[in-house]
């Protein structure tokens, strides 16, 4: 099931457990906030003027954290967790265990787990963009918190977050803890070989015209190499979103499926859509048809399921597409090793028009489950994990000397014989990382800091951090729009149409028939309500 369809799944049993208060969360989002909030307030009242130092921890408890990713089978996670748990046992008489939502059908399984409300999970890794945290709030999946509870059970974290608590607050409650002390960039773009670009007479690539020149050089001069050997079956949108964002001053509105609704950067409360209006989509479709006919990707791209990154590593593809973080930590270092002198570079979307959006501070966040049997101890454990350097390193890096080593220049490396494909820790803690405790890996791209500074100089903040679109009134139309999107966009993005302009017109007419105007009006209505509530 795709993400759009997964978001339509009702959290009918969210917070059910054995308590009547959280069972109500499934029935009425507003009631859920009030009821669970009363429960949380009651918990903090018992704490009263208590501090974490004198909380009753006489009963040993197990705290279960829900994380995304495939559970490792090499035993390294368990070994590191055993050492880490010694800290929690000593400090708060608790232990941590991880529950994995594996990548196969992860969207559906994540939401079903939150919907179960069976009390099996205490801490939930979440995010307001890719994991739809605000929508989960509406469904009653998270326990509402307040300043007193956080000051009591997670005092160090509470002080650190400071003004950023506003990013997590709605209807008088704090709903999750932001990963606001960690610097990352997950803006997308395309990787290309700097050595081949230089051969093509390009000092750098900063726009789509230059990217086309680079691709053409590969066609003309690199036998057996496909300029971008992309899997259209997996990357259905191709370069289309990047082209639109690099030629228009727009930002995609998060949490609305399909991702065709945007706002102009100077007017974030008015819904727009380049997929429906303007000439830019037509221009893109024409360009990508030219690129398809020129052989910049394989003829059967829409059905191809290969891995463009592996092809790039093997010297058989001239490009790969993903984000900044992957570039500095993975693709650049591996290309330096596998293709010495390749000088892998990164053309990021919005580079040509300075239209780059900073990562949300809630791109990673941690929530307490509404059905957690031990919410206070869960917060205490999270506070330690996030702020105790020993626990942090054990959780994120493993056991020093076995899983990692620290070099003389204070960088993270691995013991001789270490193989990330078989030896990785994979605890996947993306919900509270701290720059203060992060170690740069010895293999990472040395130009990382300069690239981050360049991005920061061009970037703007996402303007609708608290917008949580409620699709209840337009679920039928959203499903229809998603079907139209999935039918037309791959062909437009990869130039597999006879007449680009006619195909865009047909696509737009299909969107209208599917209920585009109805969804647009609903999104606009909810944006108007948000604007009014913010004064």
C-alpha positions as a printed Julia matrix, in Angstrom:
535×3 Matrix{Float64}:
   0.0     0.0     0.0
   1.34    3.46   -0.88
   1.72    6.27    1.62
  -1.33    8.12    0.36
  -3.49    5.08    0.8
  -1.9     4.24    4.13
  -2.83    7.65    5.47
  -6.5     6.8     4.95
  -6.31    3.95    7.4
  -8.38    4.78   10.49
  -6.69    4.47   13.85
  -9.88    2.97   15.12
  -8.43    1.35   18.21
  -5.76    3.9    19.02
  -4.95    3.96   22.68
  -7.53    1.29   23.43
  -5.51   -0.7    25.91
  -7.3    -1.37   29.16
  -8.14    2.21   30.03
 -11.33    3.97   29.05
  -9.71    7.39   28.7
  -7.47    6.49   25.79
 -10.14    4.38   24.12
 -12.05    7.6    23.58
  -9.14    8.92   21.55
 -10.26    6.91   18.56
 -13.76    8.28   18.61
 -13.1    11.99   18.69
  -9.79   13.73   18.16
 -10.81   16.75   20.2
 -12.15   14.62   23.03
  -9.01   12.52   22.93
  -6.8    15.54   23.51
  -8.89   16.65   26.46
  -9.25   13.21   28.01
  -5.65   12.15   27.62
  -4.6    15.6    28.7
  -6.55   15.19   31.92
  -4.76   11.88   32.44
  -1.37   13.46   31.84
  -2.21   16.34   34.17
  -3.19   13.89   36.85
   0.15   12.19   36.47
   2.02   15.43   36.84
  -0.07   16.46   39.82
   1.1    13.35   41.65
   4.61   14.44   40.79
   3.73   17.94   41.94
   6.97   19.53   43.02
   8.8    16.26   42.51
  12.0    16.05   40.52
  13.33   13.08   38.56
  15.84   12.48   41.32
  13.2    11.38   43.83
  10.61    9.74   41.58
   9.62    6.3    42.83
  11.46    3.82   40.6
  11.25    0.81   42.91
   9.43   -1.26   40.27
  11.63   -2.45   37.4
  10.05   -1.7    34.0
  10.81   -2.35   30.35
  10.42    0.61   27.99
   9.71   -0.27   24.37
  10.72    2.19   21.66
   9.19    1.97   18.18
  11.74    2.62   15.43
  11.77    2.37   11.64
  14.05    0.01    9.79
  14.99   -3.64    9.36
  15.95   -5.37   12.58
  19.59   -6.46   12.43
  20.38  -10.14   12.85
  24.08   -9.95   13.67
  23.7    -9.6    17.45
  25.48   -6.26   17.6
  22.36   -4.26   18.52
  21.56   -6.65   21.36
  25.13   -6.51   22.69
  25.22   -2.71   22.68
  21.74   -2.52   24.2
  22.77   -4.84   27.03
  25.6    -2.48   27.95
  23.34    0.54   27.55
  20.69   -1.01   29.78
  23.15   -1.21   32.65
  22.99    2.6    32.73
  19.19    2.68   32.77
  19.04   -0.05   35.42
  21.34    1.91   37.69
  19.73    5.3    37.15
  16.01    4.62   36.8
  15.55    0.85   37.32
  14.46    0.27   33.74
  15.6    -1.29   30.5
  15.09   -0.37   26.85
  13.99   -2.67   24.07
  13.45   -1.78   20.42
  10.48   -2.74   18.28
  11.18   -2.42   14.57
   8.8    -1.47   11.8
  10.61   -3.07    8.89
  10.77   -1.38    5.51
   8.51   -3.83    3.72
   5.09   -2.12    3.72
   6.32    0.14    6.51
   3.7     2.88    6.04
   0.84    0.5     6.7
   2.52   -1.43    9.5
   3.59    1.74   11.32
   0.04    3.02   11.44
  -1.44   -0.35   12.37
   0.97   -0.55   15.29
  -0.05    2.9    16.49
  -3.68    1.92   15.99
  -3.47   -1.19   18.13
  -3.29    0.75   21.39
  -2.4    -2.45   23.22
   0.1    -0.87   25.59
   3.06   -2.68   24.02
   4.87    0.52   22.99
   6.01    3.4    25.2
   8.1     5.66   22.97
   7.24    6.29   19.32
   9.69    7.6    16.76
   7.79   10.13   14.67
   8.14   13.14   12.37
   5.81   15.87   11.14
   6.7    15.29    7.49
   7.43   11.69    6.52
   5.66   10.1     9.53
   2.71   12.51    9.71
   3.0    13.29   13.42
   0.25   15.92   13.48
  -2.18   13.54   11.83
  -1.3    10.97   14.49
  -2.09   13.57   17.13
  -5.52   13.97   15.58
  -5.99   10.22   15.76
  -5.1    10.12   19.45
  -1.92    8.08   19.06
   0.26   10.25   21.34
  -0.02   11.16   24.99
  -0.37   14.92   25.5
   2.43   16.3    27.65
   2.88   19.55   29.51
   5.75   21.61   30.89
   5.4    20.22   34.41
   5.61   16.62   33.27
   8.62   17.31   31.05
  10.4    19.36   33.7
   9.89   16.54   36.16
  10.78   13.51   34.07
  12.96   14.92   31.26
  14.44   18.08   32.79
  17.62   18.27   30.69
  15.72   17.84   27.46
  13.1    20.35   28.56
  15.73   23.04   29.13
  17.54   22.27   25.85
  14.47   22.52   23.65
  13.48   25.94   25.0
  11.55   28.01   22.46
  11.28   25.04   20.09
   8.56   23.54   22.27
   6.25   25.83   20.33
   6.87   23.64   17.26
   5.36   20.69   19.12
   2.49   22.45   20.87
  -1.12   22.51   19.78
  -4.39   23.03   21.65
  -2.47   23.72   24.84
  -0.52   20.43   24.89
   2.98   19.37   23.89
   2.71   16.3    21.68
   6.28   15.23   20.98
   9.92   16.13   21.56
  11.77   17.61   18.56
  15.17   16.54   17.3
  16.14   20.2    17.38
  19.76   19.89   18.49
  20.93   18.04   15.38
  22.06   19.53   12.08
  21.12   17.73    8.9
  20.08   18.49    5.34
  17.74   16.13    3.52
  17.05   18.37    0.54
  17.24   16.36   -2.65
  19.24   16.73   -5.82
  21.32   14.69   -8.24
  24.88   13.4    -7.88
  27.17   13.63  -10.9
  30.79   12.85  -11.62
  32.96   15.94  -11.38
  35.69   14.39  -13.52
  33.29   13.78  -16.4
  31.72   17.22  -15.98
  35.18   18.78  -16.3
  35.8    16.74  -19.45
  32.49   18.1   -20.76
  33.7    21.67  -20.18
  31.53   22.23  -17.11
  33.16   23.63  -13.99
  30.04   22.76  -12.04
  26.37   21.96  -12.64
  23.89   24.38  -11.12
  20.91   24.18  -13.48
  19.05   21.75  -15.71
  20.58   23.08  -18.94
  24.04   22.14  -17.67
  22.75   18.79  -16.42
  21.52   18.08  -19.95
  24.93   18.98  -21.37
  26.56   16.59  -18.92
  24.19   13.78  -19.85
  24.79   14.38  -23.57
  28.56   14.23  -23.05
  28.17   10.81  -21.47
  26.04    9.57  -24.39
  28.65   10.81  -26.86
  31.83    9.79  -25.03
  31.27    7.06  -22.43
  30.46    3.81  -24.16
  28.42    1.39  -22.07
  27.39    4.09  -19.6
  23.83    5.34  -19.15
  23.77    9.0   -18.05
  21.21    8.28  -15.32
  20.35    4.59  -15.03
  17.32    5.24  -12.87
  14.61    2.82  -11.84
  11.39    4.47  -12.92
   9.48    1.71  -11.15
  10.84    2.92   -7.81
  11.46    6.62   -8.5
   8.18    7.38  -10.24
   8.56   11.17  -10.23
  12.03   11.29  -11.71
  13.43   14.82  -11.84
  10.02   16.48  -12.14
   9.7    17.79   -8.59
  13.25   19.08   -8.71
  12.61   20.9   -11.96
   9.47   22.59  -10.63
  11.16   23.67   -7.41
  14.2    24.94   -9.29
  12.11   27.09  -11.62
   9.35   28.35   -9.32
   9.36   30.03   -5.92
   7.18   27.36   -4.35
   7.21   24.87   -1.48
   5.23   21.64   -1.31
   2.62   21.54    1.45
   3.46   18.58    3.64
   0.85   16.06    4.69
  -1.48   16.39    1.71
  -1.62   13.53   -0.76
  -0.84   13.42   -3.58
   2.0    15.94   -3.28
   0.69   18.37   -5.9
  -0.36   21.21   -3.6
   2.1    24.0    -2.9
   2.35   27.52   -1.58
   4.22   30.47   -3.06
   7.09   31.32   -0.76
   5.81   34.87   -0.25
   2.25   33.72    0.54
   2.23   30.44    2.51
  -1.49   30.53    3.39
  -2.71   30.39   -0.22
  -2.78   27.01   -1.95
  -1.3    26.76   -5.44
  -0.35   23.91   -7.74
   2.06   23.91  -10.68
   0.62   20.54  -11.57
  -2.66   22.25  -12.43
  -1.69   25.82  -13.35
   1.0    27.56  -15.36
   3.39   26.51  -18.11
   6.25   25.02  -16.07
   4.87   21.49  -16.04
   4.53   21.62  -19.83
   8.11   22.89  -20.15
   9.34   20.05  -17.94
   7.4    17.42  -19.88
   8.85   18.68  -23.18
  12.38   18.68  -21.77
  12.12   15.17  -20.38
  10.75   13.84  -23.66
  13.84   15.27  -25.36
  16.06   13.66  -22.74
  14.29   10.33  -23.1
  14.74   10.35  -26.86
  18.41   11.3   -26.42
  19.0     8.2   -24.29
  19.69    9.87  -20.95
  17.96    6.91  -19.25
  17.13    3.44  -20.5
  14.23    2.85  -22.87
  12.39    0.58  -20.42
  12.88    3.0   -17.51
   9.28    2.75  -16.28
   9.6    -0.99  -15.69
  13.27   -1.1   -14.73
  13.88   -2.04  -11.07
  17.69   -1.91  -10.93
  19.74    0.22   -8.54
  21.17    3.39  -10.1
  23.51    3.88   -7.14
  25.11    0.48   -7.56
  25.43    1.23  -11.28
  27.12    4.53  -10.47
  29.5     2.81   -8.07
  30.36    0.38  -10.87
  31.03    3.2   -13.33
  28.0     2.32  -15.47
  25.77    5.26  -14.55
  26.77    8.9   -14.58
  24.34   10.0   -11.87
  22.2     9.07   -8.89
  19.49   10.99   -7.08
  18.98   11.47   -3.34
  19.68   14.07   -0.65
  22.55   16.01    0.9
  22.99   13.77    3.93
  23.42   10.7     1.75
  25.92   12.57   -0.41
  28.27   13.58    2.4
  28.02   10.36    4.42
  27.66    7.67    1.78
  27.83    8.28   -1.96
  30.8    10.67   -2.05
  32.98    8.5     0.23
  32.08    5.28   -1.59
  32.7     6.83   -5.02
  36.1     8.07   -3.83
  36.87    4.45   -2.97
  35.26    2.61   -5.89
  35.87    5.2    -8.63
  39.06    7.06   -7.58
  39.23   10.56   -9.04
  35.51   10.63   -9.85
  35.1    13.75   -7.67
  31.37   13.13   -7.14
  29.46   16.43   -6.99
  25.93   17.41   -5.97
  23.47   19.59   -7.89
  20.7    20.23   -5.39
  17.19   21.28   -6.34
  16.65   25.0    -5.92
  20.34   25.76   -6.33
  19.68   27.9    -9.39
  16.94   30.01   -7.78
  17.89   29.79   -4.08
  14.74   27.82   -3.33
  15.95   25.47   -0.61
  13.91   24.56    2.45
  15.64   23.84    5.74
  14.97   20.54    7.42
  12.17   20.69    9.92
  13.32   20.44   13.5
  10.55   17.88   13.71
  11.86   15.84   10.76
  12.67   13.55   13.66
  10.79   13.59   16.97
   9.88   11.34   19.87
   6.36   10.91   21.24
   5.01    8.99   24.21
   2.34    6.47   23.27
  -1.16    7.28   24.5
  -1.36    3.7    25.77
   2.08    3.54   27.41
   1.87    1.85   30.79
   4.93    3.78   31.98
   4.96    7.25   30.4
   6.95    8.86   33.23
   9.75    6.28   33.11
   9.7     6.45   29.32
  10.45   10.17   29.48
  13.18    9.58   32.06
  14.83    6.99   29.83
  14.64    9.23   26.77
  16.21   12.07   28.76
  19.16    9.84   29.62
  19.55    8.44   26.1
  19.53   11.89   24.59
  21.84   13.55   27.11
  24.15   10.95   28.65
  27.12   10.69   26.3
  27.95    7.12   27.33
  24.4     5.9    26.73
  24.2     7.95   23.52
  27.35    6.41   22.07
  26.37    2.9    23.05
  22.99    3.33   21.4
  24.16    5.04   18.22
  27.66    3.63   17.71
  27.81    0.44   19.77
  30.7    -0.86   21.85
  33.94    1.01   21.37
  36.7    -1.21   20.03
  34.22   -3.7    18.58
  31.69   -1.66   16.66
  33.69    1.54   16.31
  36.9     3.32   17.22
  37.69    7.01   17.73
  40.64    8.31   15.75
  43.31   10.65   17.08
  41.51   13.57   15.44
  38.25   12.6    17.21
  36.5    11.05   14.23
  34.53    7.84   14.15
  36.02    4.9    12.32
  35.66    1.13   12.46
  37.99   -1.71   13.43
  39.87   -3.58   10.72
  37.63   -6.05    8.96
  34.42   -4.19    9.76
  31.79   -4.53    7.01
  28.81   -2.2     7.26
  26.66   -4.56    5.22
  26.99   -7.3     7.84
  28.22   -5.62   11.03
  26.06   -2.48   11.29
  24.34   -1.64   14.58
  21.13   -0.31   13.0
  19.46    1.07   16.12
  18.11    3.84   13.87
  17.75    6.54   16.52
  16.54    9.39   14.31
  14.42   11.02   17.0
  16.75   12.87   19.33
  20.26   13.07   17.96
  22.58   15.67   19.42
  25.32   17.57   17.61
  27.2    17.7    20.92
  27.65   13.91   20.94
  27.81   13.17   17.23
  31.13   12.08   15.78
  31.99   12.86   12.2
  32.97    9.64   10.49
  36.48    9.48    9.13
  35.08    8.46    5.74
  32.67   11.38    5.39
  33.15   14.0     2.7
  35.6    16.63    3.92
  33.62   19.42    2.26
  30.58   18.73    4.42
  30.79   21.89    6.54
  31.22   24.15    3.51
  28.25   22.55    1.76
  26.08   22.93    4.87
  27.06   26.59    5.14
  26.2    27.16    1.47
  22.8    25.55    1.91
  22.06   27.53    5.05
  22.87   30.79    3.27
  20.25   30.05    0.6
  17.59   28.28    2.63
  14.27   29.37    4.09
  12.18   27.79    6.83
   9.09   25.77    6.07
   6.23   28.13    6.86
   3.49   25.69    7.86
   5.12   23.72   10.68
   1.84   23.23   12.55
  -0.4    22.5     9.6
  -1.99   19.07    9.97
  -4.3    18.43    7.08
  -7.37   16.39    8.02
  -8.48   14.4     4.94
 -11.74   13.14    6.48
 -14.03   15.23    4.28
 -12.23   14.43    1.02
 -10.95   10.89    1.34
 -12.73    9.72   -1.8
 -11.34   12.6    -3.84
  -7.82   12.12   -2.47
  -7.87    8.47   -3.46
  -9.03    9.44   -6.95
  -6.38   12.16   -7.29
  -3.69    9.74   -6.18
  -4.79    7.26   -8.82
  -4.62    9.94  -11.51
  -1.21   11.09  -10.28
   0.18    7.55  -10.34
  -1.22    7.0   -13.82
   0.2    10.11  -15.52
   3.25   11.38  -13.64
   5.74    8.58  -14.43
   5.15    8.94  -18.17
   5.45   12.73  -18.01
   8.55   12.59  -15.79
  10.4    10.23  -18.11
   9.17   11.58  -21.44
   7.18    8.51  -22.37
   4.38   10.48  -24.05
   3.73   11.3   -27.71
   2.69   14.91  -27.17
   3.82   16.47  -23.85
   1.49   19.46  -24.02
  -1.54   17.34  -24.86
  -0.62   14.86  -22.12
  -0.41   17.61  -19.5
  -3.83   18.87  -20.6
  -5.23   15.34  -20.33
  -3.62   14.95  -16.88
  -5.13   18.21  -15.65
  -8.56   17.32  -16.94
  -8.31   13.98  -15.17
  -7.39   15.76  -11.93
 -10.45   18.0   -12.27
 -12.69   15.0   -12.86
 -11.2    13.27   -9.82
 -12.16   16.12   -7.51
  -9.16   18.47   -7.59
 -11.23   21.58   -6.9
 -12.9    19.92   -3.91
  -9.58   18.96   -2.31
  -8.07   22.36   -3.12
 -10.99   24.07   -1.38
 -10.65   21.81    1.68
  -6.91   22.45    1.98
  -7.51   26.2     1.62
 -10.28   26.1     4.24
  -8.01   24.4     6.75
  -5.14   26.8     5.98
  -7.5    29.71    6.58
  -8.45   28.19    9.93
  -4.78   27.76   10.87
  -4.02   31.36    9.92
  -6.95   32.62   11.99
  -5.85   30.54   15.0
  -2.34   31.95   14.78
  -3.68   35.48   14.81
